[in-house]
Amino acid sequence: MTTALVIENLTKTYKNGFQALKGINLRVEQGEFYALLGPNGAGKSTTIRILLGLLKPESGSASILGKDCWRDGAAIRRDVGYVAGDVRLYPWLTLERGIKLLKTMRPSTMPERARQLAERFHLEPHLPARKMSRGNRQKLALILALAHDPRVVILDEPTSGLDPLMQDTLMAILRELALLGHTILFSSHTLAEVESLCDRIAVIRDGQIIVDDKLSTLRQQAPRRIVATFSNGRTVPQILPDGCRVLWKPGRTSSPSSEEAELAGIPPAMLSQTCVFEVSGTVSALLPWLHEHSPDDFSVGAPSLDALFREYYQQGQGKGL
């Protein structure tokens, strides 16, 4: 595979002394669907602005399709499709006016492609931005960014302002581009946006990449929730399998929090007969324990990427999940 995007030892400190990036490294191959995931303020937008040549890094380097993002920023911005996280448009801008402005530097097929995208997004081509809702302004920005079929697409929180139906439309369009070999990098703080789409995910926190791996690998590492119930009068085991994180066990002196009860998904009346715990990786080690204690019923949930990423986000903050 050809490398489409390279970041090496990238750092950025703002004038107020805030260090937004602390030596991050990324490689995105051509045709990959890649997500930069992290909480607000983690460094996602700073990274993207450096990639577009809108910010100069303090040290390190960034390149797209072999071009240096700072020295060749103008050329990169002609070739890359980009939507900022805080879309701002001229009040008079319409889709038709946007096409006329951009077609001088884009392929001749751009107007037709833009109109096809407008139909899919249900955007009126002559409506000015000043009369648009936030969602329609986001649609306009997305259409103008994608109309020239860019080899690399960079989107910063792209679903902001879109209703669920239009979010599905955007994701379908991005899937189509990825299948055609286009490289897609987008940032998000919402796991649901990336879980069904991406080949790889990088998690950024406090200006550092703390994980960079295939989604399939991360699923194998994600914890599963196990709920085992025992009938009235039976002795509920107090010792749970090694390697498990206990969410709830009968006989605990403190009452379960509302969050614990909700996550467990069991009625309060059943808590005295129930063990709830999480285990990462394979569940085969649980089989001897289940055989020994013979619960009346048990369930093993699907791998929870949400729980895994909460843990990544909160590491170093002295918090549990």
C-alpha positions, -999 to +999 in steps of 0.1 A: +000+000+000+011+036-007+013+058+023-011+087+019-004+106+052+026+107+075+031+125+108+065+123+126+073+136+160+048+165+156+046+190+184+027+223+188+027+248+216+004+278+215+014+313+226-004+310+259+020+281+267-006+253+261+011+223+245-015+209+222+007+181+206+035+163+223+054+144+196+027+124+178+033+099+150+008+086+125+008+068+092-023+064+071-021+042+040-038+050+007-074+037+007-076+034+045-106+046+065-089+061+096-104+077+126-087+101+151-107+096+183-105+115+215-123+138+239-128+175+233-095+194+236-073+163+231-055+177+200-075+164+171-083+197+155-047+210+159-034+179+142-058+184+113-050+221+109-013+213+107-021+186+080-039+213+059-010+238+063-032+261+083-009+259+114+029+256+115+042+229+138+067+237+165+088+207+155+084+174+136+069+170+101+036+162+083+031+152+047+002+142+025+008+123-007+045+131-004+040+168-001+051+187+030+020+201+047+036+235+056+057+242+025+031+228+000+000+237+019-016+255-010-012+225-033-025+202-007-056+223-001-064+221-038-061+183-038-077+174-005-113+175+006-116+192+039-144+203+063-135+221+095-150+214+128-166+248+130-180+255+096-183+292+087-197+302+053-202+336+036-238+346+042-244+349+004-229+315-005-252+290-022-243+256-037-244+270-072-222+299-063-198+276-045-195+254-076-187+285-098-161+297-074-143+263-071-147+248-106-118+269-119-094+248-098-113+216-098-120+190-125-147+197-151-169+169-136-172+188-103-205+206-111-223+173-119-209+155-089-219+184-066-255+182-079-256+145-073-244+150-037-269+178-033-297+154-042-285+128-017-283+154+010-316+171+000-299+205-002-316+232-023-289+246-046-300+282-046-306+287-009-280+312+006-261+302+038-277+330+058-311+313+054-298+278+061-300+258+093-268+246+109-274+212+094-278+226+059-246+247+062-228+215+072-242+197+041-231+226+019-195+224+033-194+186+028-207+188-008-181+214-018-154+193-001-163+160-018-175+171-052-140+169-069-135+133-057-104+141-036-078+114-032-076+123+005-106+134+026-101+151+060-131+158+081-131+173+116-163+162+135-182+158+102-216+149+116-219+180+137-254+195+131-266+166+109-298+147+118-295+109+121-308+103+085-282+127+070-255+112+092-263+078+076-262+094+042-227+109+049-214+076+062-227+058+031-209+083+008-177+079+028-179+041+025-183+044-012-152+066-015-132+042+007-141+012-015-129+032-045-095+037-029-098+072-015-081+078+019-104+091+046-093+106+079-119+120+102-119+131+139-146+124+164-152+121+201-181+097+195-173+060+191-205+051+174-195+072+144-164+052+138-172+017+150-189+005+118-167+023+094-130+025+101-101+002+094-079+018+120-083+040+150-059+063+168-069+075+203-054+109+212-055+122+247-037+153+261-018+158+229-004+122+227-014+091+207-021+065+233-033+037+210-031+032+172-044-001+160-068-020+138-104-019+149-105-057+148-076-059+172-092-034+196-124-055+196-104-084+208-090-063+237-124-048+246-141-061+278-172-082+279-199-079+305-210-112+322-242-115+342-248-147+362-280-152+382-288-177+409-322-188+422-335-178+456-320-198+485-289-208+466-255-197+478-242-170+455-204-173+450-185-144+465-152-153+448-153-144+411-129-155+384-094-141+383-088-113+358-124-100+361-134-065+371-163-068+395-192-045+388-215-060+414-217-090+437-242-099+464-233-091+499-214-059+490-219-034+519-227-004+497-258-001+476-253-001+438-253+033+422-280+040+396-252+038+369-242+003+381-278-009+381-284+005+347-252-009+332-260-043+347-294-042+331-310-062+359-340-053+382-331-041+417-349-071+432-325-095+415-293-079+427-291-102+457-290-132+433-267-118+407-230-114+399-219-089+373-184-085+361-163-076+331-135-096+315-112-085+287-102-108+258-113-144+256-140-157+279-128-193+279-113-189+314-149-184+326-161-218+316-146-237+346-161-211+370-195-214+354-194-252+354-184-252+391-211-228+403-239-238+378-258-205+377-295-207+367-288-183+338-259-163+325-252-140+296-220-129+279-222-095+262-205-085+230-171-068+233-176-033+245-155-008+226-172+020+245-159+006+278-124+002+264-123+038+251-137+052+283-107+036+300-083+051+275-098+085+279-097+084+317-062+069+323-042+091+345-072+109+358-077+087+389-111+075+376-127+042+370-151+034+342 
